[in-house]
């Protein structure tokens, strides 16, 4: 499932909330504080499994993103053997549908520095 976060139609005020409201990113011993929207809008960080609101504003910011994603049409890639999918990880939110869990997929991460 693929979704260009820039198509979610956030207002300038909503983008400011996403850029300036801190959240906790739970990553085991390497947890850190961040914002949902990177400075300057470089990318949007959203993973409900590891983001945690620090206060009421953070809860509202997370709910805003969740609501927009829930109502947005996303692209679905139907995998076939031998498929390779390249994703701009800074622009595209991506995930698996519940039916894809346990599919035996393998991931390779490659950084292309332009």
Rosetta blueprint (number, residue, H / E / L):
1 X L
2 X E
3 X E
4 X E
5 X H
6 X H
7 X H
8 X L
9 X L
10 X L
11 X L
12 X H
13 X H
14 X H
15 X H
16 X H
17 X H
18 X H
19 X H
20 X H
21 X L
22 X E
23 X E
24 X E
25 X E
26 X L
27 X L
28 X H
29 X H
30 X H
31 X L
32 X E
33 X E
34 X E
35 X E
36 X L
37 X E
38 X L
39 X H
40 X H
41 X H
42 X L
43 X L
44 X E
45 X L
46 X L
47 X L
48 X L
49 X L
50 X L
51 X E
52 X E
53 X E
54 X L
55 X L
56 X H
57 X H
58 X H
59 X H
60 X H
61 X H
62 X H
63 X H
64 X H
65 X H
66 X H
67 X H
68 X H
69 X H
70 X H
71 X L
72 X L
73 X L
74 X L
75 X E
76 X L
77 X L
78 X L
79 X L
80 X L
81 X L
82 X L
83 X L
84 X L
85 X L
86 X L
87 X L
88 X L
89 X L
90 X L
91 X L
92 X E
93 X E
94 X E
95 X L
96 X L
97 X L
98 X H
99 X H
100 X H
101 X L
102 X L
103 X L
104 X L
105 X L
106 X L
107 X L
108 X L
109 X L
110 X L
111 X L
112 X L
113 X L
114 X L
